Amino acid sequence: MNTILRKNAKYPFIRSTLAKQYGKAALADILRRAEHHYAVLSAQCADATPGEWTHLNNTILPTAAIYKALLETDNENALAVTHGALIGLCRTGNRMMQLLLRIPGMKTLFMRLLPKMALKLFGRESGFDYTNYSADKTRLTMDTTACPYCKYARLLDVEALMPTFCESDFATYGNLPGIRFERTQTLGTGGSKCDFRFIRE
């Protein structure tokens, strides 16, 4: 069955992670359930903007679908397994970024492109809101005050995943050579904002 979930870029990693955890015998049933949840959850997001759909398709929906499937098959470990799968995937991306940033000139290019990327992917057109935005060649500051990850986690009844979505930022952007990522609070863990800071060291 060639479903939307199977077309998701994260699908091979998700499948591999679940296979290691549960074995092939249980994997087919978990994925069948996840595919069903993916379709149902997608329908609940019919009013999402194109920018929100970028985050829904890339992260929110596949993670929520797997979580709901695991709640039905391994309730006790559903959150931990889902958390591990998403964080593991983000750390894989982080390792690739680390390699790229060790290339001469890439740190400068990263800081030059970061403001445009931040406003495109994490700006108002993508369902975020923010204050205190500033950027130059050595620092980007952005305090997020509204977030589609929180919005849709609540809408889709997967609020337990909100801290995982928050931690995925550290898994993606932490420990980059020459680029320090800082954040002291997040909306998804009870904060009043997500205070993003990228600092060129």
PEFEN-V323666 format. One line per field, one symbol per residue. ss: DSSP state (a for helix, b for strand, c for the rest). phi: phi as a letter, one per 30 degrees, with the letter a starting at -180 (. if undefined). psi: psi as a letter, one per 30 degrees, with the letter a starting at -180 (. if undefined). A space follows every 50 residues. Layout:
BEGIN
ss->???
phi->???
psi->???
END
This chain:
BEGIN
ss->cccaaaacccaaaaaaaaaaaaaaaaaaaaaaaaaaaaaaaaaaccccca aaaaaaaaaaaaaaaaaaaaaaacaaaaaaaaaaaaaaaaaaaaaaaaaa accccaaaaaaaaaaaaaaaaccaaaccbbbbbbbcccbbbbbbbbcaaa aaaaacccaaaaaaaaaaaaaaaccbccbbbbccccaaaccccbbbbbbb c
phi->.cddddddddeededddddddciddddddddddddddedddeddcecdde dddeddddbdddddddddddddcaedceddddeddddddddddddddedd dddeiddddedddeeddddddbcddcjcbabhdaabdbabbacdcbbddd eddddcibeddeddedddddddcdhddibccbacabddbjddaccdbcbd c
psi->kileeffkffeeeeeeeeeeefleefeeeeeeeeeeeeeeeeffgfgkle eefeeeeeeeeeeeeeeeeffffieegeeeeeeeeeeeeeeeeeeeeeee ffkkfeeeeefefeeeeefefgaefggllllhklkaffkkkjjkfkkfee efeeeghhfffeeeeeffeeeeflhkjfjkkkkfllefgglfljikkkkk .
END
